Amino acid sequence: MKKAPISSIADVTAGQGAPKPDEFADSGIPFVRAGSLEDLLAGKSESDLELVPAETAKKRKLKLYPNGSILFAKSGMSATKDRIYVLQNPAYVVSHLAILTSKDNVFRDYLRLALKQFPPSSLIKDPAYPAIGLGEIQGYEIPVPEAIDDQKRIAHLLGKVEGLIARRKQHLQQLDDLLKSVFLEMFGDPVRNEKGWDKPELKHFGKISTGNTPPRKDPSNYSSRHIEWIKTDNISADSVFISQAAEYLSETGATKARTVTKGALMVACIAGSVESIGRAALTDRTVAFNQQINAIQPKKDINPFFLYVLFKISKAYIQSHASKGMKKILTKGDFEKITMIKPPVEQQNQFAAIVEKVDALTAR
C-alpha cells in the first residue's frame, strides 16, 4: 500500500465567514460551524443548525458544498479534536473548517476512515495556537490502496468496528445514566436541594488552587518527564480520571508549578465556550496543572467520588457562575463561593462504593 498526498485523491478547500446573527432565518440551507461537528457526530440533524436563506447566501456569496463532502476543523481548539464529519445534505461551511471532496480514484468512506486513523491534527505545529494550512492538508500523505475494491473492503471492515464502538458507547451511556439516577435517589437534585442538606461554599470542601505555567523561555522547566503537566484536554467528560499528559515538567519546573495529589478534583474554569466550563475529573496520582484549571484537594469529610458526580450533575449550575464575556472564565474567587450540597460523609461513602463498581464496569 502506497502513501498518497490528499491533493491526489480529493479537492481541498476551506469554508467562508459566517453571516451575522440577524442574517439567519427559520428556513434555508444549514450553516456548519466548527462547534457543530461534535453535535452532528452525536446524531444531531443538520436541519437543526442555523439556516441561511437564499438572499443571505447571495449577498455573502456563500459557496454551497455538496452532500458527501468531508469536513474537519483546521483552526482553533476544534482542530485538535479530530472530528471527521461527512455532510448528509448540501450545506454552507464556516472558514474554520476544511472541506474535502473525494475524487473518482478513492472510495469516500475509506478517506473518512483513513483520516480518523491518521488524523490531520498531527499537522499542528504549535498546540497553543492550533492551525493547519490548506497547503499542508493538500500535501498530507495517507496510505491508499490503488485498487478501489481494496479500499471498499477495508472501509467495510472498519465500518463494522465503528458499529461495535458505537454500541459500547451506548452501554457506557447507560452506566452513566444509572449513576446519575442513584445519585438523585440518594441526594435529590443538588441545585434545588429539596432534601435540605447543608450547602456551604466550595472553599469549605477542601483546599482550592489554580494551576500555572512555569516560564517557557526557560526550556529546562520542560526538559524531563519528572511530573505530568495537566491541561483541560486531559479532563474528559467520559472519564472519572484525568488522562495522561502530553507535556511533562522537569524537577526545576515542578518547583515553580502548582501540584495536587491523588483524589483531587480538577475542573476546567477557563475556556473559549461555556460548554467546556465545569468539566471535571479526578486525579489518581500527583500531577501539576495549568492556569485554566481550578483544583479541589478534598477534606476528610468529602469523598472524591461523591464530589466528582456532584460536579457532573451540577455542570449547568457551575457554568452559570462563569463570566459572560467572549472568553468564559470562572475565577478562583468566584469558584470558591459556589454553594454545593454536603451530605454526611457516611452517605457519601455509600454512594462512592457504587461509583467505583460502575467505573470498574466502564473500564472493562
C-alpha positions in Angstrom: 0.0 0.0 0.0 1.5 3.3 -1.0 1.1 6.7 0.6 -0.6 9.4 -1.5 -1.0 13.2 -0.8 -4.5 14.2 -0.1 -4.5 16.5 -3.2 -4.2 13.4 -5.4 -7.4 11.9 -4.1 -9.5 14.9 -3.0 -10.1 18.6 -3.7 -9.3 20.6 -0.6 -11.0 23.9 0.1 -12.0 26.0 3.1 -15.3 27.4 4.1 -16.3 31.1 4.4 -17.0 33.7 7.0 -20.2 33.3 9.0 -23.2 35.5 8.3 -24.3 37.9 11.1 -26.8 36.5 13.7 -29.7 38.5 12.2 -29.0 37.2 8.7 -30.1 33.6 9.6 -33.7 32.6 9.2 -36.2 29.8 10.1 -35.8 28.2 6.8 -32.9 27.8 4.3 -29.7 25.8 3.9 -27.8 24.6 7.0 -24.6 26.5 8.0 -22.0 24.3 9.6 -19.6 25.7 12.2 -16.5 24.1 13.8 -18.5 23.7 17.0 -21.3 21.9 15.1 -19.2 18.8 14.4 -19.4 17.3 17.9 -23.2 17.5 17.9 -23.6 16.3 14.3 -21.4 13.3 15.1 -23.5 12.6 18.1 -26.6 12.4 15.9 -27.9 15.9 15.7 -29.7 16.7 12.4 -28.1 19.2 10.0 -31.6 20.8 9.7 -31.4 21.8 13.4 -28.3 24.0 12.7 -28.6 27.7 11.8 -30.3 28.2 8.4 -29.2 30.6 5.7 -31.9 32.0 3.4 -31.2 32.4 -0.3 -30.9 36.2 -0.1 -28.2 36.0 2.6 -26.3 33.3 0.6 -26.4 35.5 -2.5 -25.4 38.7 -0.5 -22.5 36.9 1.2 -21.5 34.9 -2.0 -21.5 31.7 0.0 -20.4 28.5 -1.7 -22.7 25.5 -1.3 -20.9 22.3 -0.6 -22.5 19.0 -1.8 -23.5 16.1 0.4 -20.7 13.7 0.8 -18.2 16.4 1.5 -15.8 15.5 4.3 -15.3 18.2 7.0 -12.8 18.7 9.8 -11.6 21.8 11.7 -8.4 23.4 10.5 -8.0 26.2 13.1 -8.9 26.9 16.7 -9.0 24.3 19.5 -11.5 22.3 17.5 -8.6 21.4 15.2 -7.1 19.3 18.0 -10.3 17.2 18.3 -10.0 15.2 15.1 -13.8 15.3 14.4 -14.3 14.0 10.9 -17.8 14.5 9.5 -19.5 13.8 6.2 -22.2 16.1 5.0 -25.6 14.4 4.6 -27.1 17.3 2.7 -25.7 20.3 0.8 -24.6 23.0 3.3 -22.6 26.2 3.7 -19.5 25.9 5.8 -17.5 28.2 8.1 -14.0 29.3 7.3 -12.5 27.4 10.3 -13.4 24.1 8.5 -11.5 22.3 5.7 -13.7 20.6 3.1 -12.5 17.5 1.2 -14.4 16.4 -2.0 -13.2 12.9 -2.9 -12.0 12.2 -6.5 -13.0 9.2 -8.6 -9.9 7.3 -7.6 -10.8 7.0 -3.9 -13.8 5.5 -2.1 -15.2 8.3 0.1 -15.8 6.2 3.2 -12.2 4.9 3.0 -11.0 8.5 3.0 -13.1 9.4 6.0 -11.9 6.3 8.0 -8.3 6.9 7.0 -8.5 10.5 8.3 -9.7 9.1 11.6 -6.8 6.7 11.8 -4.2 9.3 10.5 -5.7 12.5 12.0 -5.0 15.9 10.5 -4.2 17.3 13.9 -0.7 15.7 13.5 0.0 18.7 11.2 -0.5 21.2 14.0 2.9 22.8 14.8 2.0 24.9 17.9 -0.6 23.4 20.2 -1.1 26.7 21.9 -2.3 28.2 18.6 -3.6 25.3 16.6 -3.9 25.9 12.9 -3.4 23.8 9.7 -2.9 25.5 6.3 -4.7 24.2 3.2 -1.3 23.6 1.5 -0.3 21.3 4.4 -3.6 19.4 4.1 -3.1 19.0 0.4 0.4 17.6 0.9 -0.5 15.4 3.8 0.2 11.8 2.8 -2.0 8.9 3.9 -2.0 5.2 2.9 -4.3 4.5 0.0 -4.7 1.1 -1.8 -4.5 1.5 -5.6 -7.5 -0.7 -6.2 -10.8 0.9 -5.2 -12.2 -2.6 -4.4 -9.5 -2.9 -1.7 -10.5 0.5 -0.4 -14.1 -0.7 -0.2 -13.2 -3.9 1.6 -11.1 -2.1 4.2 -13.8 0.5 4.7 -16.4 -2.2 5.2 -14.3 -4.0 7.9 -13.5 -0.7 9.7 -17.2 0.2 9.4 -18.1 -2.9 11.4 -15.6 -2.0 14.1 -17.1 1.5 14.2 -20.5 -0.1 14.8 -19.1 -2.1 17.7 -17.6 1.0 19.2 -20.9 2.9 18.9 -22.7 0.1 20.8 -20.1 0.1 23.5 -20.6 3.9 23.8 -24.3 3.2 24.3 -23.5 0.8 27.1 -21.3 3.4 28.7 -24.0 6.0 28.5 -26.4 3.6 30.2 -24.0 3.1 33.1 -23.6 6.9 33.3 -27.4 7.3 33.4 -27.6 4.7 36.2 -25.0 6.6 38.3 -27.0 9.8 37.9 -30.2 8.0 38.8 -28.7 6.6 42.0 -27.3 10.0 43.0 -30.7 11.7 42.6 -32.4 8.9 44.5 -29.9 9.2 47.4 -29.4 13.0 47.5 -32.1 14.6 45.4 -31.4 17.4 42.9 -28.2 19.2 44.1 -29.4 22.6 42.9 -32.9 22.6 44.3 -31.7 20.7 47.4 -35.2 19.5 48.3 -33.7 17.2 50.9 -32.3 20.1 52.8 -28.6 19.2 53.0 -26.1 21.6 54.3 -25.0 23.8 51.3 -21.7 25.5 52.2 -19.4 27.3 49.8 -16.8 25.2 47.9 -13.9 26.7 49.9 -15.2 24.5 52.8 -14.9 21.3 50.7 -11.1 21.4 50.6 -8.1 23.4 49.5 -8.7 25.1 46.2 -5.9 26.1 44.0 -5.4 27.5 40.4 -2.7 26.0 38.2 0.1 27.9 36.5 2.6 27.7 33.6 6.3 27.7 34.5 8.2 30.1 32.2 8.6 28.7 28.7 11.5 30.9 28.0 13.5 28.6 30.3 13.5 25.2 28.4 14.9 23.5 31.4 11.4 23.7 33.1 10.2 21.2 30.5 13.2 19.1 29.8 12.3 15.8 31.5 9.4 13.5 32.3 9.6 14.3 36.0 5.9 15.2 36.6 2.9 15.4 34.3 1.6 18.9 33.4 -2.2 18.6 33.1 -4.3 20.8 30.8 -8.1 20.9 30.2 -7.7 18.5 27.3 -6.8 15.8 29.9 -10.2 16.3 31.5 -12.7 14.2 29.6 -16.5 14.3 30.1 -16.5 10.5 29.7 -13.8 9.5 32.2 -13.7 9.6 36.0 -9.9 10.2 36.0 -7.7 12.6 34.1 -5.8 11.2 31.0 -2.0 11.1 30.7 -0.4 14.5 29.9 1.4 15.2 26.7 3.8 17.5 28.4 5.9 16.9 31.5 7.8 19.3 33.8 11.3 18.8 35.0 12.3 18.9 38.6 13.2 22.5 38.2 9.8 23.2 36.5 8.0 21.4 39.3 9.3 23.8 41.9 7.6 26.6 40.0 4.4 24.7 39.4 1.3 24.0 41.5 0.5 20.4 42.2 -2.2 18.2 43.7 -2.1 14.6 44.9 -4.4 11.6 44.4 -8.1 12.3 45.0 -8.1 15.9 43.9 -10.9 17.1 41.6 -9.7 19.1 38.5 -12.2 21.5 37.0 -11.9 23.4 33.7 -12.5 27.0 34.6 -11.2 29.0 31.5 -12.5 28.1 28.1 -13.5 29.5 24.7 -17.1 28.3 25.2 -19.3 28.0 28.2 -19.9 24.3 27.4 -16.3 23.5 28.4 -16.6 25.2 31.8 -17.2 22.8 34.7 -15.9 19.7 33.1 -14.3 17.7 35.9 -12.1 14.6 36.5 -10.3 13.1 39.5 -6.5 12.6 39.9 -5.2 9.1 40.7 -1.6 10.4 41.0 0.3 13.5 41.8 0.3 16.0 38.9 1.0 19.6 38.1 -1.6 21.6 36.1 -2.1 24.9 34.2 -4.0 28.1 34.9 -7.1 27.0 33.0 -7.9 24.6 35.9 -9.1 25.0 39.4 -8.4 22.0 41.7 -10.0 20.9 44.9 -8.0 18.8 47.3 -10.9 17.4 49.4 -11.0 17.5 53.2 -11.5 14.2 55.1 -15.3 14.7 55.2 -15.6 14.9 51.4 -15.4 11.7 49.4 -13.7 12.4 46.0 -16.1 10.1 44.0 -19.1 11.8 45.5 -17.6 15.2 44.6 -16.9 14.1 41.1 -20.5 13.0 40.4 -21.8 16.1 42.2 -19.9 18.3 39.7 -21.0 16.2 36.8 -24.7 16.5 37.7 -24.3 20.2 38.6 -22.4 21.3 35.4 -25.0 23.8 34.2 -25.2 25.3 37.6 -21.4 25.7 37.7 -21.4 27.2 34.2 -23.9 29.9 35.4 -21.2 31.4 37.6 -18.8 31.9 34.7 -18.1 35.4 33.2 -20.4 36.5 30.4 -17.7 37.8 28.0 -16.3 36.2 24.9 -13.7 34.3 26.9 -15.5 32.2 29.6 -13.7 32.4 32.9 -14.6 31.1 36.4 -12.1 32.7 38.7 -10.8 31.1 41.8 -12.6 33.7 43.9 -16.0 33.1 42.2 -15.3 29.3 42.2 -14.8 29.2 45.9 -18.1 31.0 46.6 -20.3 28.4 44.7 -22.5 26.7 47.2 -22.9 22.9 46.9 -24.8 20.2 48.9 -22.7 18.5 51.5 -24.4 15.3 52.9 -22.8 13.4 55.8 -19.6 11.6 54.7 -21.0 8.2 55.6 -23.7 8.6 52.9 -21.1 10.0 50.5 -19.0 6.9 51.1 -22.0 4.6 50.4 -22.5 6.3 47.1 -18.8 6.3 46.3 -18.7 2.5 46.6 -21.3 2.3 43.8 -19.3 4.8 41.7 -16.2 2.6 42.0 -18.2 -0.5 40.9 -19.6 1.3 37.9 -16.2 2.7 37.0 -14.8 -0.9 37.1 -17.5 -2.0 34.7 -16.8 1.0 32.4 -13.1 0.2 32.4 -13.9 -3.4 31.4 
